[in-house]
Amino acid sequence: MNILIIADVVARPGRLAVLDRIQSLREEYKIDIALMNGENVAGGFSITPALADELFKSGFDVMTSGNHIFDKPEIIPYLEKNLRLVRPANYPPDTPGSGLFIGEVGGCKIAVLNLLGRVFMPAVDDPFRIAEEKIKSIPDDVKIRLVDFHAEATSEKYAMGWFLAGKVSAVYGSHTHVPTADERILEGGTAYITDVGMTGSYAGVIGMEKNQIIERFRKIPARRPDHAKGDVWICAIVVEIDEATGKARKITRLRLEHQD
């Protein structure tokens, strides 16, 4: 089984790129299940119900998110009714939506867990403890288990990879919007990469207009930045997984230029 995981999709450039390419990518890489991180789809901050529906209809099966998921309040009721849009599991217990999706996709049972890191991030519960609890709750017959760890620190991501090695099919990092070149198969058959990267405009600073971000770093009062335009890349991984065991056989990193 081949699973496509597309990195943090940022604003209109990233969204149009994946809408344009998802079907051709599914065909080219013989994809059975397609996932993406959608927390930055709407102008770079969160996602709206209309955009979520559009992306699901285009060919994505499950979407994960991160610390910006609640930036647009209209997504809150949507999270309650469409559990294929997953929010971090280590938010407080009464948070709307679910941090773990378990269901059948393309005739295969899968589980997708979303976690938020704690280093340089908002205060949340221990992602390691929550990961352990959630994975124990997954039925034994659900072999394909994927974990999106939305975190800032490389060390925290590596620690999670080793913590879950042999327990899940893949642990992949998101949030930094910078792809890393450390994809590998950990002991026990767990595919790992520190960060899948970003799908969007690389003409700015992690997807946002560079001059506005520079002003922020120079301590000049600035409004929320606009998204950058041009120089669009699609960053993703393809993970080949043994359906019978849930163990990863291969992980391939993709960085594709897209003409917007």
VENKAJO-V253922 format. One record per residue. PHI is phi in radians with two decimals (999 if undefined). NEAR is the number of other C-alpha atoms within 10 Angstrom. D_LAST is the distance of its C-alpha to the last C-alpha in Angstrom with 1 decimal. Layout:
<<PHI NEAR D_LAST> <PHI NEAR D_LAST>>
//
This chain:
<<999 17 30.5> <-1.91 21 26.9> <-2.06 21 25.1> <-1.70 25 21.4> <-2.18 26 20.8> <-1.70 26 17.3> <-1.13 28 17.5> <-0.67 35 17.3> <-1.56 30 14.2> <-1.88 29 13.5> <1.00 27 12.7> <-1.07 19 9.9> <-1.04 28 6.9> <-1.19 29 9.2> <-1.09 23 10.5> <-1.14 18 7.7> <-1.11 21 7.0> <-1.28 24 10.8> <-1.10 16 11.4> <-1.30 14 9.5> <-1.90 14 11.2> <-1.02 19 14.5> <-1.20 15 16.6> <-1.18 12 15.9> <-1.18 14 16.5> <-1.06 18 19.6> <-1.25 10 20.8> <-1.10 9 20.2> <-1.80 12 21.9> <0.89 14 24.4> <-1.40 20 23.6> <-1.65 17 26.4> <-2.41 21 25.1> <-2.12 22 21.7> <-2.18 21 21.6> <-2.64 23 19.2> <-1.63 27 20.0> <-1.97 32 19.0> <-1.30 28 20.8> <-2.06 28 17.9> <-1.17 27 15.8> <-1.56 20 17.1> <1.20 19 16.0> <1.76 26 16.9> <-2.46 20 20.4> <1.23 22 21.7> <-2.66 24 20.6> <-1.87 21 21.9> <-0.98 16 23.8> <-1.11 10 21.4> <-1.22 14 18.3> <-1.07 21 20.5> <-1.05 14 21.7> <-1.07 14 18.3> <-1.23 22 17.4> <-1.09 17 20.9> <-1.18 11 20.8> <-1.29 15 17.6> <2.42 17 19.5> <-1.60 24 20.2> <-1.67 18 24.0> <-2.50 23 24.5> <-2.17 25 22.7> <-1.77 28 24.3> <-2.67 30 24.0> <-3.03 26 25.8> <-1.24 21 27.3> <-1.70 16 24.9> <-1.03 24 25.5> <-1.68 18 28.1> <-1.14 16 26.4> <-1.97 14 25.9> <-1.06 12 29.3> <-1.18 12 28.2> <-1.42 20 27.0> <-1.06 17 30.7> <-1.13 12 32.2> <-1.14 18 29.2> <-1.06 19 29.9> <-1.28 15 33.5> <-1.75 11 32.8> <-2.13 15 29.8> <-1.33 18 30.8> <-1.39 24 27.8> <-1.73 28 26.1> <-1.78 28 28.1> <-1.88 30 28.9> <-0.97 26 30.8> <-1.34 23 34.3> <-1.72 24 36.1> <-1.32 21 35.8> <-0.96 10 39.2> <-0.99 11 40.7> <-1.59 7 40.4> <-1.17 14 36.7> <-1.01 17 34.9> <1.50 22 33.1> <-2.34 22 33.7> <-1.64 25 32.8> <-2.41 26 33.6> <-1.76 22 32.3> <-2.23 17 34.7> <-3.04 15 34.3> <-1.80 12 33.7> <-2.29 14 30.3> <1.03 10 30.1> <1.40 9 33.9> <-2.20 14 34.0> <-1.40 16 35.2> <-2.38 21 33.1> <-2.25 22 33.2> <-2.21 24 30.4> <-1.92 24 31.7> <-2.02 26 29.7> <-2.29 31 31.5> <-1.98 30 31.1> <-1.28 27 32.5> <-2.01 18 35.1> <-1.43 13 34.7> <1.04 9 33.0> <-2.30 13 32.0> <-1.04 11 33.6> <-1.18 12 37.0> <-2.46 15 37.0> <-1.24 17 39.4> <-1.07 14 39.9> <-1.16 21 37.0> <-1.24 18 39.3> <-1.14 10 42.0> <-1.15 16 39.6> <-1.03 22 37.9> <-1.08 13 41.4> <-1.11 11 42.5> <-1.17 15 39.4> <-1.18 19 39.5> <-1.13 11 43.2> <-1.43 10 42.5> <-1.35 17 40.3> <-1.00 11 42.5> <-1.07 8 43.6> <-1.41 11 42.2> <-1.65 18 38.6> <-1.52 22 37.8> <-1.45 24 34.0> <-2.27 23 33.5> <-2.08 25 30.3> <-2.23 24 30.2> <-1.68 27 27.3> <-1.77 28 28.9> <-1.57 27 27.0> <-2.58 24 28.7> <-1.55 21 28.6> <-1.46 17 31.3> <-1.01 15 31.0> <-1.10 12 34.7> <-1.15 18 34.6> <-1.19 23 31.9> <-1.05 16 33.9> <-1.05 12 37.0> <-1.16 22 35.5> <-1.02 25 34.5> <-1.21 15 38.1> <-1.09 14 39.5> <-1.78 21 37.9> <-1.01 20 38.2> <1.48 18 39.9> <-1.83 21 39.5> <-2.38 24 35.9> <-1.37 30 33.5> <-2.72 30 30.8> <-2.14 29 30.3> <-2.29 24 26.8> <-1.58 33 26.0> <-2.43 28 23.3> <1.86 27 23.0> <-1.35 19 22.7> <1.16 23 18.9> <-2.21 18 20.0> <-1.21 21 20.3> <-1.85 15 23.8> <-1.87 11 25.2> <-2.06 12 28.3> <-1.09 18 27.8> <-2.88 18 31.2> <-1.84 21 33.6> <-1.37 19 36.3> <-1.01 12 39.9> <1.56 14 40.4> <1.47 22 37.2> <-1.83 29 34.7> <-1.25 28 31.2> <-2.48 27 30.0> <-2.61 26 27.2> <-1.14 29 27.4> <-2.67 31 23.8> <-1.24 31 20.9> <1.94 27 18.6> <-2.49 29 15.4> <-1.94 35 12.1> <2.89 38 9.9> <-1.51 28 9.5> <-1.68 21 12.2> <-1.45 16 12.4> <-2.11 20 15.1> <-1.97 16 17.9> <0.70 22 17.3> <1.68 29 14.2> <-1.95 23 16.0> <-1.02 18 16.4> <-1.10 18 18.5> <-1.16 14 21.1> <-1.17 21 22.0> <-1.22 20 22.5> <-1.04 14 24.6> <-1.05 14 26.7> <-1.09 15 27.3> <-1.21 11 28.6> <-1.52 9 30.8> <1.19 9 32.4> <-1.51 11 31.3> <-0.95 10 31.2> <-2.52 12 27.6> <-1.34 10 26.1> <-1.02 12 23.6> <-1.22 17 20.5> <-1.46 17 17.2> <-1.37 24 14.0> <-1.32 26 12.2> <-2.32 19 8.8> <1.52 15 6.9> <0.89 15 8.1> <-1.55 23 6.9> <-2.10 23 9.7> <-1.84 24 11.3> <-1.89 25 15.0> <-2.82 24 17.7> <-2.28 21 21.1> <-2.06 20 23.0> <-1.97 24 26.6> <-1.63 22 29.3> <-2.21 24 32.2> <-1.30 17 35.7> <-1.09 17 36.1> <-1.27 11 39.8> <-1.91 13 40.0> <1.39 24 36.6> <-1.49 24 36.5> <-1.37 26 33.4> <-1.70 17 33.7> <-2.76 17 30.5> <-2.27 22 27.4> <-2.15 14 24.3> <-1.61 19 21.6> <-2.08 18 18.0> <-2.43 15 15.3> <-2.01 12 12.3> <-1.31 14 9.5> <-2.29 20 6.1> <-1.48 10 3.8> <-1.60 16 0.0>>
//
